[in-house]
Amino acid sequence: MAVSSRYLTHRAAGLLAPASLLMLLVACSELSESTTTQEQILPPPVVQAPVPEPPKAEEKPVEPPPPVEETRVIEAIAPPVALPEPPPPEPPVPAAVSVPEPVDVYFGYDKAALKEHDKAALDVLTELLRADPGKQLLVEGHCDERGTVAYNLTLGEKRAKAVKQYLEGKGVLSSRIETASYGKERPVCTEHSVACWKKNRRAHVVVQ
């Protein structure tokens, strides 16, 4: 009796299906045993004890850094250059003193003392001599016609020296003053009167 190929194929498939299922079960069983065996062989996991953390150091507050001082660069100052000293100023030229020449100083009868109002004229002479150191003085002593020649020469000398001593007291050097006595020999007035005699009793100062 002839069997059709379709039947054989269906029959073969029916026989193979249980075989494949059986092989799959065996493979799963072996895989399960292999996994169990490996789990038994592996050592148990090592549990590490917790490592204690080191104590934390106390945190100190951070101090701010000190302020930085600014460094100022001071430029070196060059020493001042010494300038030559200027020449001293020339002394001022004193103003010229106007003095009437000659100057006559009058005396009382038989006297050789200076009168106060005559000293003012001698003060003017003092200023003149201070302003011009080159000036010299000649003081002449005179008398009226009364009295002897010798007596009047002595009296005239006293009158000239009275003027000189006054000028020296004002700071005029003695070397700049020369004195002379003419007594009654050089009268300025020749009349025989009191007014004329009064004019001749004098010290005649000449600026040289």
C-alpha positions in Angstrom: 0.0 0.0 0.0 1.5 3.2 -1.0 2.0 6.0 1.8 1.7 9.5 0.6 4.6 11.9 1.2 2.3 14.4 2.9 1.4 11.8 5.5 5.1 10.9 6.1 5.9 14.5 6.5 3.2 15.1 9.0 4.2 12.0 10.9 7.8 12.9 11.1 6.8 16.3 12.4 4.7 14.7 15.0 7.7 12.5 16.2 10.2 15.4 16.2 8.1 17.7 18.3 8.3 15.6 21.5 11.9 15.0 21.0 12.7 18.7 20.6 10.7 19.5 23.7 12.6 16.8 25.7 15.9 18.1 24.6 14.9 21.6 25.5 13.9 20.5 29.0 17.2 18.6 29.4 19.2 21.6 28.4 17.3 23.9 30.8 17.9 21.3 33.6 21.6 21.2 32.9 21.8 24.9 32.7 20.0 25.2 36.1 22.4 22.7 37.7 25.4 24.5 36.2 24.2 27.8 37.6 23.5 26.2 41.0 27.0 24.6 41.0 28.6 27.9 40.1 26.7 29.7 42.9 27.9 27.0 45.3 31.5 27.3 44.2 31.6 31.2 44.4 32.7 32.3 47.8 30.3 34.4 49.7 30.7 38.1 49.2 33.1 39.8 51.6 31.3 42.5 53.6 33.7 45.2 54.5 33.3 46.9 57.8 32.5 50.6 57.6 35.7 52.6 57.9 35.2 55.3 60.5 35.6 58.8 59.2 38.5 60.7 60.7 37.4 63.5 63.1 37.0 66.7 61.3 39.3 69.4 62.3 37.6 72.5 63.7 37.5 75.0 61.0 38.9 78.2 62.1 37.5 81.4 60.7 39.6 82.6 57.9 41.1 86.0 58.9 41.2 88.5 56.1 44.7 89.3 55.0 46.2 92.5 56.4 45.8 95.5 54.2 48.7 96.0 51.9 50.3 99.4 52.5 50.9 101.3 49.4 54.5 101.8 48.8 55.1 105.3 47.7 58.1 105.9 45.7 59.7 109.1 46.7 61.7 110.6 44.0 65.1 111.7 45.0 65.2 115.5 45.2 68.4 116.9 43.8 70.1 119.2 46.3 69.7 122.9 45.5 72.5 124.3 43.5 74.3 127.0 45.5 74.1 130.1 43.5 76.8 132.7 43.9 76.0 135.4 46.3 75.1 138.7 44.7 77.5 141.5 45.4 76.5 143.7 48.3 74.5 146.7 47.3 76.3 149.9 47.1 75.7 152.3 50.0 73.3 155.0 49.1 74.7 158.3 48.2 73.8 160.7 50.9 71.9 163.8 49.8 74.0 166.9 49.6 73.5 169.2 52.6 73.2 172.8 51.8 75.3 174.8 54.3 75.8 178.5 54.1 79.5 179.3 54.1 81.1 180.5 56.2 79.2 179.9 59.4 79.4 182.5 62.2 78.8 181.7 65.9 78.4 184.7 68.1 79.4 185.1 71.8 78.6 187.5 74.7 81.0 190.1 75.9 84.1 188.5 77.3 82.5 185.0 77.0 83.5 181.8 75.2 80.3 179.7 75.9 78.1 178.6 73.0 74.5 179.9 72.9 71.7 177.4 72.3 70.5 179.0 69.1 74.0 178.8 67.6 74.3 175.1 68.2 71.7 174.5 65.5 74.0 175.8 62.9 76.8 173.6 64.2 74.5 170.6 64.0 74.1 171.3 60.3 77.9 171.3 59.9 78.0 167.9 61.7 75.6 166.4 59.1 77.7 167.9 56.3 80.9 166.3 57.6 79.2 162.9 58.0 77.9 163.0 54.4 81.3 164.0 53.0 84.3 162.5 54.8 86.6 164.6 52.7 85.5 167.9 54.2 87.7 169.7 56.7 86.9 172.6 59.0 88.8 175.7 60.0 87.5 177.5 63.1 88.7 181.0 63.6 88.2 182.8 66.9 87.6 186.6 66.8 87.0 189.4 69.4 86.0 193.1 69.4 88.5 195.9 69.7 88.3 196.3 73.5 91.0 194.7 75.6 94.7 194.0 74.9 96.0 192.1 71.9 97.3 189.2 74.0 94.0 189.0 76.0 91.9 188.9 72.8 94.2 186.3 71.2 93.6 184.0 74.2 89.8 184.7 74.2 89.6 184.1 70.5 91.4 180.7 71.0 88.8 179.7 73.7 86.0 180.6 71.3 87.4 178.5 68.5 88.0 175.5 70.8 84.5 175.8 72.2 83.2 175.2 68.7 85.6 172.3 68.1 84.7 170.6 71.3 81.0 170.7 70.5 81.6 169.2 67.0 83.7 166.5 68.5 80.9 165.7 70.9 78.7 165.1 67.8 81.1 162.6 66.4 83.4 164.7 64.2 87.0 163.6 64.4 89.4 166.1 66.0 91.8 165.6 63.0 89.2 167.2 60.7 88.9 170.4 62.7 91.6 173.1 62.7 91.5 176.1 65.0 93.1 179.5 64.8 92.8 182.8 66.9 93.1 186.3 65.4 91.9 188.2 68.5 90.9 191.7 67.4 93.1 191.8 64.4 90.5 190.9 61.7 87.2 192.7 62.6 84.2 192.2 60.3 82.9 195.6 61.4 85.2 198.7 62.0 82.7 201.1 63.6 83.1 202.0 67.2 79.7 201.0 68.4 78.0 198.3 70.5 76.3 196.8 67.5 79.6 196.6 65.6 81.4 195.0 68.6 78.6 192.4 68.8 79.4 191.4 65.2 83.1 190.9 65.9 82.7 188.6 68.9 82.4 185.4 66.9 83.8 182.1 65.7 84.1 182.0 62.0 83.8 178.4 60.6 85.1 177.7 57.1 84.4 174.5 55.3 87.5 173.4 53.3 
